[in-house]
Amino acid sequence: MTKLFDDLKAGLEDIDRFLGGETAGFKVTLPAEVDVKSIRKRLKMTQSRFSDTFGFSLDAVKHWEGGRRTPEASARAFLTVIARNPSAVIEALHPKRVHRAASLKQG
């Protein structure tokens, strides 16, 4: 149990240092490829809805899925977040829509 606690404590200290502005020793690792089509399909969205929801151009989505272009690093980072936590991204990009939907469910 102490090993687990020590590991958790060390991890929280790392996060605190990073959020405090220390970047030495911290590196983001992005996937070389992102399967945009599988992310979109898992979310049950059309290409048009996916592009509208997440702010991509429809052409970019079509090119990525067709293999004619590869998403740049920033898009791969964003797509990775979308793949892991799409609701957080939707809530951040569309706060009024999410708030309105929550209100409708409650009342």
N, C-alpha and C positions, 0 to 999 in steps of 0.2 A: 504494500500500500504506500509506503514512503517513496518508493521509486516513481510510482505514478504521480504522486503529489509533487515530487521534485521536478519531474518532466513537465507537468502542467505549469508549475511556477516559472520554470525557465522559459517556456513558450510565451507566457504572459509578459515576462520581462523583455523578451525579444520584440513582442508587439509594441510594448511601451516605448522601447528605444526607437523602433521604426517610425511610430507615429510622432515621436519627438523630433524627427528630422534626421536621425542617423541612417545613412543608407549603405555604409560600408558592410559588406558581407551579405547584403540582401539583393537578390536578383530575381526578376520575374522570368519565368519560363513559359513561353507561349508555344502552343502546338504548331507544328510546321503546316499542318493541314486541318481544316475544319469541314466537316460534312454538313454543309448548310441545309441541304435537302432533308437529311434525317432529323435535324433539329426542327425544321419547319413542319415536317410530317408528324413528328411526335407531339407538336403543339396543335395539330389539326388545323393548320392555317393554309390558305392559298398563298401563292407568291405575292399577290397584291396586298393581302391583309398583313402578311409578315413584314413587307417593306413599309407599309403605313404604320404599323404598330411600333416598329423599332427604329424607324427613321432612315432606312436604306432606300436607295433608288430602286425601282422595280427592275431596271436594266441591270444593275449590279447583282441583284439576287439571281436573275436569269443567267447572267454570265458565270457567276460562281457555280451555280448548279449544273450548268452545261459544260463546265470545265474549261471555258474560254479565258477566264481570269481567276486569279487566286486572291482572296481577301488580304489586304495589307495588314501589318502587325496590329495596328490599332483596331481594325475591324475584327481580326482574329481574337483579340482580347475581349472585345465587346460580345462577340458571338459565344465565347467560352462562358461568360457570365450569363448570357441568355440561356445557354444550354443547361447550366447548373441551377439557376434561380430566375426563371422567366417572370414569376409574379413580382419579384422585387424590382425588376427592370420596368415592368409595366406600371407598377405603382409609382416609381420615380419619374417616369416619362409622362404619365397620364394621371396625376393626383386627383384632379376634379372628377374624372370618370370613375376612378376606383372609389372615391368618397361617396359619389352619388349611388353607385351600385350597392355599397355597404348600407347606405341609408334606406334604400328600397327593400333590402332583405330584412332589416330590422322593423320597418313600419309597414 
